[in-house]
Amino acid sequence: MELRRIIGLSAPVAFGVSGCSAPLSPSLPLFGAYFPFWLICLTAGVIGAVVLRALFIRLGLDDLLPWRLLVYVCLAAAIGFALALTLYGR
């Protein structure tokens, strides 16, 4: 009875991590290590949001934004998602 319970609890975990196999998880070899594409898109999104913030400050739009943190987080996410969709098709 105990073996059935262990198998029953571990089966969903095994199916959940099965998507992490090499052909299904896109990664990029960089500096001798494999970095997942989502991490690269996240970094590019944060850098893009920082550049947009500098542009908004220079144009005087930063003072007009309500909830600046939420706006810049959403901008970073939008840049990252757009990059992932256009470059990697995921």
PDB file of N, CA, C and O in Angstrom:
ATOM      1  N   MET A   1       0.813  -1.196   0.000  1.00  0.00           N
ATOM      2  CA  MET A   1       0.000   0.000   0.000  1.00  0.00           C
ATOM      3  C   MET A   1       0.865   1.273   0.000  1.00  0.00           C
ATOM      4  O   MET A   1       0.544   2.254  -0.670  1.00  0.00           O
ATOM      5  N   GLU A   2       1.953   1.234   0.755  1.00  0.00           N
ATOM      6  CA  GLU A   2       2.833   2.391   0.838  1.00  0.00           C
ATOM      7  C   GLU A   2       3.517   2.666  -0.503  1.00  0.00           C
ATOM      8  O   GLU A   2       3.710   3.824  -0.871  1.00  0.00           O
ATOM      9  N   LEU A   3       3.885   1.609  -1.235  1.00  0.00           N
ATOM     10  CA  LEU A   3       4.527   1.770  -2.538  1.00  0.00           C
ATOM     11  C   LEU A   3       3.594   2.449  -3.530  1.00  0.00           C
ATOM     12  O   LEU A   3       4.026   3.286  -4.322  1.00  0.00           O
ATOM     13  N   ARG A   4       2.317   2.091  -3.487  1.00  0.00           N
ATOM     14  CA  ARG A   4       1.335   2.740  -4.381  1.00  0.00           C
ATOM     15  C   ARG A   4       1.239   4.232  -4.090  1.00  0.00           C
ATOM     16  O   ARG A   4       1.133   5.050  -5.005  1.00  0.00           O
ATOM     17  N   ARG A   5       1.277   4.569  -2.831  1.00  0.00           N
ATOM     18  CA  ARG A   5       1.178   5.973  -2.455  1.00  0.00           C
ATOM     19  C   ARG A   5       2.402   6.759  -2.929  1.00  0.00           C
ATOM     20  O   ARG A   5       2.269   7.881  -3.419  1.00  0.00           O
ATOM     21  N   ILE A   6       3.586   6.174  -2.785  1.00  0.00           N
ATOM     22  CA  ILE A   6       4.810   6.839  -3.230  1.00  0.00           C
ATOM     23  C   ILE A   6       4.793   7.023  -4.742  1.00  0.00           C
ATOM     24  O   ILE A   6       5.147   8.089  -5.245  1.00  0.00           O
ATOM     25  N   ILE A   7       4.387   5.995  -5.459  1.00  0.00           N
ATOM     26  CA  ILE A   7       4.315   6.094  -6.924  1.00  0.00           C
ATOM     27  C   ILE A   7       3.255   7.115  -7.326  1.00  0.00           C
ATOM     28  O   ILE A   7       3.463   7.896  -8.255  1.00  0.00           O
ATOM     29  N   GLY A   8       2.136   7.112  -6.639  1.00  0.00           N
ATOM     30  CA  GLY A   8       1.062   8.059  -6.947  1.00  0.00           C
ATOM     31  C   GLY A   8       1.464   9.501  -6.713  1.00  0.00           C
ATOM     32  O   GLY A   8       1.019  10.394  -7.435  1.00  0.00           O
ATOM     33  N   LEU A   9       2.296   9.740  -5.718  1.00  0.00           N
ATOM     34  CA  LEU A   9       2.735  11.106  -5.438  1.00  0.00           C
ATOM     35  C   LEU A   9       3.904  11.544  -6.313  1.00  0.00           C
ATOM     36  O   LEU A   9       4.053  12.731  -6.603  1.00  0.00           O
ATOM     37  N   SER A  10       4.725  10.599  -6.731  1.00  0.00           N
ATOM     38  CA  SER A  10       5.891  10.970  -7.526  1.00  0.00           C
ATOM     39  C   SER A  10       5.600  11.043  -9.022  1.00  0.00           C
ATOM     40  O   SER A  10       6.375  11.647  -9.763  1.00  0.00           O
ATOM     41  N   ALA A  11       4.517  10.452  -9.478  1.00  0.00           N
ATOM     42  CA  ALA A  11       4.193  10.480 -10.909  1.00  0.00           C
ATOM     43  C   ALA A  11       3.950  11.902 -11.426  1.00  0.00           C
ATOM     44  O   ALA A  11       4.501  12.251 -12.471  1.00  0.00           O
ATOM     45  N   PRO A  12       3.157  12.740 -10.751  1.00  0.00           N
ATOM     46  CA  PRO A  12       2.986  14.113 -11.259  1.00  0.00           C
ATOM     47  C   PRO A  12       4.291  14.902 -11.303  1.00  0.00           C
ATOM     48  O   PRO A  12       4.497  15.714 -12.204  1.00  0.00           O
ATOM     49  N   VAL A  13       5.164  14.668 -10.342  1.00  0.00           N
ATOM     50  CA  VAL A  13       6.453  15.363 -10.340  1.00  0.00           C
ATOM     51  C   VAL A  13       7.282  14.919 -11.540  1.00  0.00           C
ATOM     52  O   VAL A  13       7.917  15.747 -12.194  1.00  0.00           O
ATOM     53  N   ALA A  14       7.282  13.629 -11.835  1.00  0.00           N
ATOM     54  CA  ALA A  14       8.050  13.119 -12.965  1.00  0.00           C
ATOM     55  C   ALA A  14       7.527  13.680 -14.284  1.00  0.00           C
ATOM     56  O   ALA A  14       8.313  14.013 -15.171  1.00  0.00           O
ATOM     57  N   PHE A  15       6.213  13.787 -14.418  1.00  0.00           N
ATOM     58  CA  PHE A  15       5.660  14.359 -15.641  1.00  0.00           C
ATOM     59  C   PHE A  15       5.936  15.853 -15.723  1.00  0.00           C
ATOM     60  O   PHE A  15       6.103  16.389 -16.819  1.00  0.00           O
ATOM     61  N   GLY A  16       5.987  16.528 -14.590  1.00  0.00           N
ATOM     62  CA  GLY A  16       6.244  17.962 -14.582  1.00  0.00           C
ATOM     63  C   GLY A  16       7.653  18.319 -15.005  1.00  0.00           C
ATOM     64  O   GLY A  16       7.857  19.333 -15.673  1.00  0.00           O
ATOM     65  N   VAL A  17       8.634  17.506 -14.630  1.00  0.00           N
ATOM     66  CA  VAL A  17      10.006  17.806 -14.998  1.00  0.00           C
ATOM     67  C   VAL A  17      10.434  17.133 -16.295  1.00  0.00           C
ATOM     68  O   VAL A  17      11.582  17.281 -16.714  1.00  0.00           O
ATOM     69  N   SER A  18       9.542  16.406 -16.928  1.00  0.00           N
ATOM     70  CA  SER A  18       9.907  15.754 -18.190  1.00  0.00           C
ATOM     71  C   SER A  18      10.095  16.769 -19.313  1.00  0.00           C
ATOM     72  O   SER A  18      10.743  16.456 -20.312  1.00  0.00           O
ATOM     73  N   GLY A  19       9.551  17.968 -19.178  1.00  0.00           N
ATOM     74  CA  GLY A  19       9.734  19.008 -20.179  1.00  0.00           C
ATOM     75  C   GLY A  19      11.103  19.649 -20.137  1.00  0.00           C
ATOM     76  O   GLY A  19      11.411  20.497 -20.974  1.00  0.00           O
ATOM     77  N   CYS A  20      11.928  19.265 -19.186  1.00  0.00           N
ATOM     78  CA  CYS A  20      13.255  19.850 -19.049  1.00  0.00           C
ATOM     79  C   CYS A  20      14.325  19.043 -19.774  1.00  0.00           C
ATOM     80  O   CYS A  20      15.516  19.268 -19.559  1.00  0.00           O
ATOM     81  N   SER A  21      13.930  18.131 -20.608  1.00  0.00           N
ATOM     82  CA  SER A  21      14.923  17.362 -21.352  1.00  0.00           C
ATOM     83  C   SER A  21      15.560  18.243 -22.415  1.00  0.00           C
ATOM     84  O   SER A  21      15.016  19.293 -22.756  1.00  0.00           O
ATOM     85  N   ALA A  22      16.686  17.835 -22.933  1.00  0.00           N
ATOM     86  CA  ALA A  22      17.494  18.663 -23.837  1.00  0.00           C
ATOM     87  C   ALA A  22      16.746  19.154 -25.074  1.00  0.00           C
ATOM     88  O   ALA A  22      16.845  20.344 -25.374  1.00  0.00           O
ATOM     89  N   PRO A  23      16.000  18.322 -25.819  1.00  0.00           N
ATOM     90  CA  PRO A  23      15.373  18.853 -27.026  1.00  0.00           C
ATOM     91  C   PRO A  23      14.212  19.808 -26.749  1.00  0.00           C
ATOM     92  O   PRO A  23      13.845  20.589 -27.627  1.00  0.00           O
ATOM     93  N   LEU A  24      13.629  19.764 -25.558  1.00  0.00           N
ATOM     94  CA  LEU A  24      12.472  20.597 -25.278  1.00  0.00           C
ATOM     95  C   LEU A  24      12.819  21.880 -24.526  1.00  0.00           C
ATOM     96  O   LEU A  24      11.994  22.791 -24.459  1.00  0.00           O
ATOM     97  N   SER A  25      13.989  21.966 -23.975  1.00  0.00           N
ATOM     98  CA  SER A  25      14.351  23.183 -23.255  1.00  0.00           C
ATOM     99  C   SER A  25      15.423  23.927 -24.049  1.00  0.00           C
ATOM    100  O   SER A  25      16.588  23.530 -24.037  1.00  0.00           O
ATOM    101  N   PRO A  26      15.039  24.997 -24.735  1.00  0.00           N
ATOM    102  CA  PRO A  26      16.016  25.724 -25.543  1.00  0.00           C
ATOM    103  C   PRO A  26      17.039  26.431 -24.675  1.00  0.00           C
ATOM    104  O   PRO A  26      16.691  27.128 -23.721  1.00  0.00           O
ATOM    105  N   SER A  27      18.286  26.245 -25.013  1.00  0.00           N
ATOM    106  CA  SER A  27      19.350  26.908 -24.261  1.00  0.00           C
ATOM    107  C   SER A  27      20.446  27.333 -25.220  1.00  0.00           C
ATOM    108  O   SER A  27      20.541  26.843 -26.346  1.00  0.00           O
ATOM    109  N   LEU A  28      21.257  28.243 -24.753  1.00  0.00           N
ATOM    110  CA  LEU A  28      22.310  28.821 -25.561  1.00  0.00           C
ATOM    111  C   LEU A  28      23.640  28.626 -24.859  1.00  0.00           C
ATOM    112  O   LEU A  28      23.789  29.035 -23.708  1.00  0.00           O
ATOM    113  N   PRO A  29      24.617  28.007 -25.525  1.00  0.00           N
ATOM    114  CA  PRO A  29      25.917  27.865 -24.865  1.00  0.00           C
ATOM    115  C   PRO A  29      26.638  29.217 -24.821  1.00  0.00           C
ATOM    116  O   PRO A  29      26.894  29.839 -25.852  1.00  0.00           O
ATOM    117  N   LEU A  30      26.952  29.648 -23.613  1.00  0.00           N
ATOM    118  CA  LEU A  30      27.579  30.943 -23.419  1.00  0.00           C
ATOM    119  C   LEU A  30      28.636  30.802 -22.336  1.00  0.00           C
ATOM    120  O   LEU A  30      28.312  30.372 -21.229  1.00  0.00           O
ATOM    121  N   PHE A  31      29.863  31.140 -22.609  1.00  0.00           N
ATOM    122  CA  PHE A  31      30.964  31.089 -21.651  1.00  0.00           C
ATOM    123  C   PHE A  31      31.132  29.701 -21.031  1.00  0.00           C
ATOM    124  O   PHE A  31      31.476  29.588 -19.855  1.00  0.00           O
ATOM    125  N   GLY A  32      30.896  28.666 -21.800  1.00  0.00           N
ATOM    126  CA  GLY A  32      31.090  27.304 -21.325  1.00  0.00           C
ATOM    127  C   GLY A  32      29.930  26.730 -20.537  1.00  0.00           C
ATOM    128  O   GLY A  32      30.032  25.612 -20.032  1.00  0.00           O
ATOM    129  N   ALA A  33      28.836  27.453 -20.416  1.00  0.00           N
ATOM    130  CA  ALA A  33      27.661  26.954 -19.695  1.00  0.00           C
ATOM    131  C   ALA A  33      26.431  27.161 -20.577  1.00  0.00           C
ATOM    132  O   ALA A  33      26.427  28.012 -21.466  1.00  0.00           O
ATOM    133  N   TYR A  34      25.403  26.381 -20.323  1.00  0.00           N
ATOM    134  CA  TYR A  34      24.167  26.508 -21.098  1.00  0.00           C
ATOM    135  C   TYR A  34      23.184  27.388 -20.337  1.00  0.00           C
ATOM    136  O   TYR A  34      22.776  27.061 -19.222  1.00  0.00           O
ATOM    137  N   PHE A  35      22.808  28.506 -20.949  1.00  0.00           N
ATOM    138  CA  PHE A  35      21.856  29.420 -20.359  1.00  0.00           C
ATOM    139  C   PHE A  35      20.517  29.246 -21.052  1.00  0.00           C
ATOM    140  O   PHE A  35      20.465  29.191 -22.280  1.00  0.00           O
ATOM    141  N   PRO A  36      19.428  29.156 -20.288  1.00  0.00           N
ATOM    142  CA  PRO A  36      18.116  29.047 -20.919  1.00  0.00           C
ATOM    143  C   PRO A  36      17.746  30.352 -21.625  1.00  0.00           C
ATOM    144  O   PRO A  36      18.149  31.436 -21.202  1.00  0.00           O
ATOM    145  N   PHE A  37      16.982  30.232 -22.692  1.00  0.00           N
ATOM    146  CA  PHE A  37      16.603  31.415 -23.464  1.00  0.00           C
ATOM    147  C   PHE A  37      15.788  32.401 -22.646  1.00  0.00           C
ATOM    148  O   PHE A  37      15.901  33.609 -22.852  1.00  0.00           O
ATOM    149  N   TRP A  38      14.960  31.906 -21.711  1.00  0.00           N
ATOM    150  CA  TRP A  38      14.131  32.828 -20.944  1.00  0.00           C
ATOM    151  C   TRP A  38      14.989  33.737 -20.070  1.00  0.00           C
ATOM    152  O   TRP A  38      14.616  34.880 -19.804  1.00  0.00           O
ATOM    153  N   LEU A  39      16.135  33.233 -19.626  1.00  0.00           N
ATOM    154  CA  LEU A  39      17.018  34.054 -18.810  1.00  0.00           C
ATOM    155  C   LEU A  39      17.649  35.168 -19.644  1.00  0.00           C
ATOM    156  O   LEU A  39      17.832  36.285 -19.161  1.00  0.00           O
ATOM    157  N   ILE A  40      17.973  34.861 -20.878  1.00  0.00           N
ATOM    158  CA  ILE A  40      18.533  35.863 -21.782  1.00  0.00           C
ATOM    159  C   ILE A  40      17.475  36.911 -22.128  1.00  0.00           C
ATOM    160  O   ILE A  40      17.770  38.106 -22.173  1.00  0.00           O
ATOM    161  N   CYS A  41      16.238  36.458 -22.372  1.00  0.00           N
ATOM    162  CA  CYS A  41      15.152  37.394 -22.676  1.00  0.00           C
ATOM    163  C   CYS A  41      14.819  38.261 -21.469  1.00  0.00           C
ATOM    164  O   CYS A  41      14.497  39.439 -21.627  1.00  0.00           O
ATOM    165  N   LEU A  42      14.890  37.697 -20.268  1.00  0.00           N
ATOM    166  CA  LEU A  42      14.648  38.465 -19.059  1.00  0.00           C
ATOM    167  C   LEU A  42      15.694  39.559 -18.887  1.00  0.00           C
ATOM    168  O   LEU A  42      15.361  40.697 -18.556  1.00  0.00           O
ATOM    169  N   THR A  43      16.947  39.215 -19.110  1.00  0.00           N
ATOM    170  CA  THR A  43      18.028  40.197 -18.994  1.00  0.00           C
ATOM    171  C   THR A  43      17.861  41.310 -20.019  1.00  0.00           C
ATOM    172  O   THR A  43      18.035  42.487 -19.703  1.00  0.00           O
ATOM    173  N   ALA A  44      17.524  40.933 -21.240  1.00  0.00           N
ATOM    174  CA  ALA A  44      17.311  41.943 -22.278  1.00  0.00           C
ATOM    175  C   ALA A  44      16.115  42.833 -21.947  1.00  0.00           C
ATOM    176  O   ALA A  44      16.140  44.030 -22.232  1.00  0.00           O
ATOM    177  N   GLY A  45      15.074  42.267 -21.351  1.00  0.00           N
ATOM    178  CA  GLY A  45      13.907  43.057 -20.955  1.00  0.00           C
ATOM    179  C   GLY A  45      14.236  44.060 -19.872  1.00  0.00           C
ATOM    180  O   GLY A  45      13.773  45.200 -19.921  1.00  0.00           O
ATOM    181  N   VAL A  46      15.026  43.655 -18.897  1.00  0.00           N
ATOM    182  CA  VAL A  46      15.416  44.569 -17.817  1.00  0.00           C
ATOM    183  C   VAL A  46      16.296  45.687 -18.367  1.00  0.00           C
ATOM    184  O   VAL A  46      16.118  46.853 -18.014  1.00  0.00           O
ATOM    185  N   ILE A  47      17.238  45.332 -19.224  1.00  0.00           N
ATOM    186  CA  ILE A  47      18.102  46.355 -19.837  1.00  0.00           C
ATOM    187  C   ILE A  47      17.267  47.315 -20.686  1.00  0.00           C
ATOM    188  O   ILE A  47      17.494  48.525 -20.666  1.00  0.00           O
ATOM    189  N   GLY A  48      16.305  46.775 -21.429  1.00  0.00           N
ATOM    190  CA  GLY A  48      15.427  47.620 -22.236  1.00  0.00           C
ATOM    191  C   GLY A  48      14.586  48.554 -21.386  1.00  0.00           C
ATOM    192  O   GLY A  48      14.382  49.709 -21.758  1.00  0.00           O
ATOM    193  N   ALA A  49      14.092  48.069 -20.244  1.00  0.00           N
ATOM    194  CA  ALA A  49      13.303  48.928 -19.357  1.00  0.00           C
ATOM    195  C   ALA A  49      14.162  50.032 -18.742  1.00  0.00           C
ATOM    196  O   ALA A  49      13.684  51.151 -18.552  1.00  0.00           O
ATOM    197  N   VAL A  50      15.414  49.731 -18.431  1.00  0.00           N
ATOM    198  CA  VAL A  50      16.318  50.757 -17.895  1.00  0.00           C
ATOM    199  C   VAL A  50      16.587  51.831 -18.955  1.00  0.00           C
ATOM    200  O   VAL A  50      16.609  53.022 -18.646  1.00  0.00           O
ATOM    201  N   VAL A  51      16.789  51.405 -20.193  1.00  0.00           N
ATOM    202  CA  VAL A  51      17.005  52.365 -21.283  1.00  0.00           C
ATOM    203  C   VAL A  51      15.756  53.221 -21.495  1.00  0.00           C
ATOM    204  O   VAL A  51      15.854  54.431 -21.696  1.00  0.00           O
ATOM    205  N   LEU A  52      14.580  52.587 -21.449  1.00  0.00           N
ATOM    206  CA  LEU A  52      13.343  53.364 -21.603  1.00  0.00           C
ATOM    207  C   LEU A  52      13.140  54.332 -20.444  1.00  0.00           C
ATOM    208  O   LEU A  52      12.631  55.435 -20.643  1.00  0.00           O
ATOM    209  N   ARG A  53      13.530  53.934 -19.243  1.00  0.00           N
ATOM    210  CA  ARG A  53      13.414  54.850 -18.101  1.00  0.00           C
ATOM    211  C   ARG A  53      14.299  56.071 -18.294  1.00  0.00           C
ATOM    212  O   ARG A  53      13.885  57.197 -18.015  1.00  0.00           O
ATOM    213  N   ALA A  54      15.514  55.849 -18.771  1.00  0.00           N
ATOM    214  CA  ALA A  54      16.399  56.986 -19.033  1.00  0.00           C
ATOM    215  C   ALA A  54      15.803  57.892 -20.110  1.00  0.00           C
ATOM    216  O   ALA A  54      15.900  59.116 -20.020  1.00  0.00           O
ATOM    217  N   LEU A  55      15.196  57.296 -21.115  1.00  0.00           N
ATOM    218  CA  LEU A  55      14.554  58.076 -22.171  1.00  0.00           C
ATOM    219  C   LEU A  55      13.347  58.840 -21.632  1.00  0.00           C
ATOM    220  O   LEU A  55      13.144  60.005 -21.976  1.00  0.00           O
ATOM    221  N   PHE A  56      12.545  58.189 -20.789  1.00  0.00           N
ATOM    222  CA  PHE A  56      11.369  58.850 -20.209  1.00  0.00           C
ATOM    223  C   PHE A  56      11.771  60.001 -19.293  1.00  0.00           C
ATOM    224  O   PHE A  56      11.096  61.030 -19.263  1.00  0.00           O
ATOM    225  N   ILE A  57      12.860  59.841 -18.546  1.00  0.00           N
ATOM    226  CA  ILE A  57      13.332  60.927 -17.687  1.00  0.00           C
ATOM    227  C   ILE A  57      13.786  62.111 -18.529  1.00  0.00           C
ATOM    228  O   ILE A  57      13.496  63.265 -18.214  1.00  0.00           O
ATOM    229  N   ARG A  58      14.499  61.805 -19.602  1.00  0.00           N
ATOM    230  CA  ARG A  58      14.986  62.875 -20.480  1.00  0.00           C
ATOM    231  C   ARG A  58      13.830  63.618 -21.159  1.00  0.00           C
ATOM    232  O   ARG A  58      13.911  64.827 -21.375  1.00  0.00           O
ATOM    233  N   LEU A  59      12.752  62.891 -21.496  1.00  0.00           N
ATOM    234  CA  LEU A  59      11.599  63.514 -22.147  1.00  0.00           C
ATOM    235  C   LEU A  59      10.624  64.143 -21.158  1.00  0.00           C
ATOM    236  O   LEU A  59       9.706  64.855 -21.565  1.00  0.00           O
ATOM    237  N   GLY A  60      10.812  63.889 -19.865  1.00  0.00           N
ATOM    238  CA  GLY A  60       9.919  64.444 -18.854  1.00  0.00           C
ATOM    239  C   GLY A  60       8.663  63.628 -18.640  1.00  0.00           C
ATOM    240  O   GLY A  60       7.722  64.108 -18.008  1.00  0.00           O
ATOM    241  N   LEU A  61       8.619  62.407 -19.148  1.00  0.00           N
ATOM    242  CA  LEU A  61       7.433  61.559 -18.993  1.00  0.00           C
ATOM    243  C   LEU A  61       7.451  60.759 -17.696  1.00  0.00           C
ATOM    244  O   LEU A  61       6.408  60.267 -17.264  1.00  0.00           O
ATOM    245  N   ASP A  62       8.601  60.621 -17.075  1.00  0.00           N
ATOM    246  CA  ASP A  62       8.712  59.804 -15.873  1.00  0.00           C
ATOM    247  C   ASP A  62       7.885  60.372 -14.724  1.00  0.00           C
ATOM    248  O   ASP A  62       7.324  59.613 -13.933  1.00  0.00           O
ATOM    249  N   ASP A  63       7.804  61.686 -14.626  1.00  0.00           N
ATOM    250  CA  ASP A  63       7.034  62.309 -13.549  1.00  0.00           C
ATOM    251  C   ASP A  63       5.527  62.139 -13.741  1.00  0.00           C
ATOM    252  O   ASP A  63       4.763  62.248 -12.781  1.00  0.00           O
ATOM    253  N   LEU A  64       5.104  61.877 -14.954  1.00  0.00           N
ATOM    254  CA  LEU A  64       3.673  61.748 -15.242  1.00  0.00           C
ATOM    255  C   LEU A  64       3.143  60.337 -15.040  1.00  0.00           C
ATOM    256  O   LEU A  64       1.930  60.128 -15.040  1.00  0.00           O
ATOM    257  N   LEU A  65       4.033  59.370 -14.869  1.00  0.00           N
ATOM    258  CA  LEU A  65       3.605  57.979 -14.755  1.00  0.00           C
ATOM    259  C   LEU A  65       3.010  57.703 -13.375  1.00  0.00           C
ATOM    260  O   LEU A  65       3.610  58.029 -12.351  1.00  0.00           O
ATOM    261  N   PRO A  66       1.806  57.090 -13.365  1.00  0.00           N
ATOM    262  CA  PRO A  66       1.297  56.642 -12.064  1.00  0.00           C
ATOM    263  C   PRO A  66       1.915  55.283 -11.761  1.00  0.00           C
ATOM    264  O   PRO A  66       2.051  54.526 -12.722  1.00  0.00           O
ATOM    265  N   TRP A  67       2.279  54.899 -10.643  1.00  0.00           N
ATOM    266  CA  TRP A  67       2.838  53.586 -10.294  1.00  0.00           C
ATOM    267  C   TRP A  67       4.017  53.239 -11.191  1.00  0.00           C
ATOM    268  O   TRP A  67       3.938  52.324 -12.012  1.00  0.00           O
ATOM    269  N   ARG A  68       5.077  53.953 -11.033  1.00  0.00           N
ATOM    270  CA  ARG A  68       6.257  53.794 -11.896  1.00  0.00           C
ATOM    271  C   ARG A  68       6.822  52.381 -11.860  1.00  0.00           C
ATOM    272  O   ARG A  68       7.192  51.840 -12.902  1.00  0.00           O
ATOM    273  N   LEU A  69       6.895  51.782 -10.691  1.00  0.00           N
ATOM    274  CA  LEU A  69       7.469  50.445 -10.586  1.00  0.00           C
ATOM    275  C   LEU A  69       6.680  49.453 -11.426  1.00  0.00           C
ATOM    276  O   LEU A  69       7.267  48.654 -12.156  1.00  0.00           O
ATOM    277  N   LEU A  70       5.370  49.494 -11.333  1.00  0.00           N
ATOM    278  CA  LEU A  70       4.532  48.588 -12.109  1.00  0.00           C
ATOM    279  C   LEU A  70       4.695  48.833 -13.609  1.00  0.00           C
ATOM    280  O   LEU A  70       4.731  47.888 -14.397  1.00  0.00           O
ATOM    281  N   VAL A  71       4.790  50.077 -13.990  1.00  0.00           N
ATOM    282  CA  VAL A  71       4.956  50.408 -15.412  1.00  0.00           C
ATOM    283  C   VAL A  71       6.272  49.853 -15.948  1.00  0.00           C
ATOM    284  O   VAL A  71       6.304  49.268 -17.031  1.00  0.00           O
ATOM    285  N   TYR A  72       7.354  50.032 -15.199  1.00  0.00           N
ATOM    286  CA  TYR A  72       8.648  49.567 -15.683  1.00  0.00           C
ATOM    287  C   TYR A  72       8.772  48.046 -15.639  1.00  0.00           C
ATOM    288  O   TYR A  72       9.434  47.458 -16.493  1.00  0.00           O
ATOM    289  N   VAL A  73       8.150  47.408 -14.664  1.00  0.00           N
ATOM    290  CA  VAL A  73       8.140  45.942 -14.642  1.00  0.00           C
ATOM    291  C   VAL A  73       7.359  45.401 -15.834  1.00  0.00           C
ATOM    292  O   VAL A  73       7.778  44.432 -16.466  1.00  0.00           O
ATOM    293  N   CYS A  74       6.237  46.019 -16.139  1.00  0.00           N
ATOM    294  CA  CYS A  74       5.449  45.593 -17.304  1.00  0.00           C
ATOM    295  C   CYS A  74       6.195  45.863 -18.612  1.00  0.00           C
ATOM    296  O   CYS A  74       6.101  45.068 -19.548  1.00  0.00           O
ATOM    297  N   LEU A  75       6.922  46.952 -18.688  1.00  0.00           N
ATOM    298  CA  LEU A  75       7.728  47.220 -19.875  1.00  0.00           C
ATOM    299  C   LEU A  75       8.829  46.172 -20.040  1.00  0.00           C
ATOM    300  O   LEU A  75       9.083  45.705 -21.150  1.00  0.00           O
ATOM    301  N   ALA A  76       9.476  45.807 -18.943  1.00  0.00           N
ATOM    302  CA  ALA A  76      10.516  44.773 -19.003  1.00  0.00           C
ATOM    303  C   ALA A  76       9.921  43.438 -19.435  1.00  0.00           C
ATOM    304  O   ALA A  76      10.514  42.730 -20.249  1.00  0.00           O
ATOM    305  N   ALA A  77       8.757  43.090 -18.899  1.00  0.00           N
ATOM    306  CA  ALA A  77       8.107  41.838 -19.281  1.00  0.00           C
ATOM    307  C   ALA A  77       7.695  41.868 -20.750  1.00  0.00           C
ATOM    308  O   ALA A  77       7.869  40.877 -21.458  1.00  0.00           O
ATOM    309  N   ALA A  78       7.158  42.979 -21.211  1.00  0.00           N
ATOM    310  CA  ALA A  78       6.731  43.080 -22.605  1.00  0.00           C
ATOM    311  C   ALA A  78       7.921  42.956 -23.556  1.00  0.00           C
ATOM    312  O   ALA A  78       7.822  42.300 -24.593  1.00  0.00           O
ATOM    313  N   ILE A  79       9.034  43.577 -23.210  1.00  0.00           N
ATOM    314  CA  ILE A  79      10.230  43.478 -24.051  1.00  0.00           C
ATOM    315  C   ILE A  79      10.744  42.042 -24.054  1.00  0.00           C
ATOM    316  O   ILE A  79      11.089  41.509 -25.109  1.00  0.00           O
ATOM    317  N   GLY A  80      10.795  41.420 -22.891  1.00  0.00           N
ATOM    318  CA  GLY A  80      11.260  40.034 -22.804  1.00  0.00           C
ATOM    319  C   GLY A  80      10.359  39.070 -23.557  1.00  0.00           C
ATOM    320  O   GLY A  80      10.847  38.192 -24.269  1.00  0.00           O
ATOM    321  N   PHE A  81       9.037  39.227 -23.406  1.00  0.00           N
ATOM    322  CA  PHE A  81       8.100  38.353 -24.116  1.00  0.00           C
ATOM    323  C   PHE A  81       8.182  38.559 -25.627  1.00  0.00           C
ATOM    324  O   PHE A  81       8.155  37.594 -26.390  1.00  0.00           O
ATOM    325  N   ALA A  82       8.280  39.812 -26.054  1.00  0.00           N
ATOM    326  CA  ALA A  82       8.377  40.077 -27.482  1.00  0.00           C
ATOM    327  C   ALA A  82       9.664  39.504 -28.066  1.00  0.00           C
ATOM    328  O   ALA A  82       9.667  38.969 -29.175  1.00  0.00           O
ATOM    329  N   LEU A  83      10.734  39.616 -27.331  1.00  0.00           N
ATOM    330  CA  LEU A  83      12.006  39.054 -27.785  1.00  0.00           C
ATOM    331  C   LEU A  83      11.940  37.535 -27.879  1.00  0.00           C
ATOM    332  O   LEU A  83      12.409  36.949 -28.854  1.00  0.00           O
ATOM    333  N   ALA A  84      11.358  36.899 -26.869  1.00  0.00           N
ATOM    334  CA  ALA A  84      11.223  35.448 -26.883  1.00  0.00           C
ATOM    335  C   ALA A  84      10.336  34.988 -28.033  1.00  0.00           C
ATOM    336  O   ALA A  84      10.623  33.981 -28.679  1.00  0.00           O
ATOM    337  N   LEU A  85       9.269  35.719 -28.283  1.00  0.00           N
ATOM    338  CA  LEU A  85       8.355  35.329 -29.354  1.00  0.00           C
ATOM    339  C   LEU A  85       8.961  35.520 -30.724  1.00  0.00           C
ATOM    340  O   LEU A  85       8.793  34.670 -31.599  1.00  0.00           O
ATOM    341  N   THR A  86       9.666  36.624 -30.928  1.00  0.00           N
ATOM    342  CA  THR A  86      10.201  36.895 -32.260  1.00  0.00           C
ATOM    343  C   THR A  86      11.470  36.097 -32.557  1.00  0.00           C
ATOM    344  O   THR A  86      11.655  35.628 -33.680  1.00  0.00           O
ATOM    345  N   LEU A  87      12.342  35.940 -31.566  1.00  0.00           N
ATOM    346  CA  LEU A  87      13.607  35.260 -31.831  1.00  0.00           C
ATOM    347  C   LEU A  87      13.522  33.748 -31.690  1.00  0.00           C
ATOM    348  O   LEU A  87      14.112  33.016 -32.485  1.00  0.00           O
ATOM    349  N   TYR A  88      12.793  33.274 -30.685  1.00  0.00           N
ATOM    350  CA  TYR A  88      12.819  31.853 -30.383  1.00  0.00           C
ATOM    351  C   TYR A  88      11.496  31.152 -30.648  1.00  0.00           C
ATOM    352  O   TYR A  88      11.436  29.924 -30.588  1.00  0.00           O
ATOM    353  N   GLY A  89      10.449  31.886 -30.936  1.00  0.00           N
ATOM    354  CA  GLY A  89       9.176  31.276 -31.276  1.00  0.00           C
ATOM    355  C   GLY A  89       8.501  30.547 -30.145  1.00  0.00           C
ATOM    356  O   GLY A  89       7.749  29.602 -30.382  1.00  0.00           O
ATOM    357  N   ARG A  90       8.751  30.962 -28.917  1.00  0.00           N
ATOM    358  CA  ARG A  90       8.112  30.308 -27.755  1.00  0.00           C
ATOM    359  C   ARG A  90       7.362  31.317 -26.952  1.00  0.00           C
ATOM    360  O   ARG A  90       6.756  30.972 -25.937  1.00  0.00           O
TER     361      ARG A  90
END
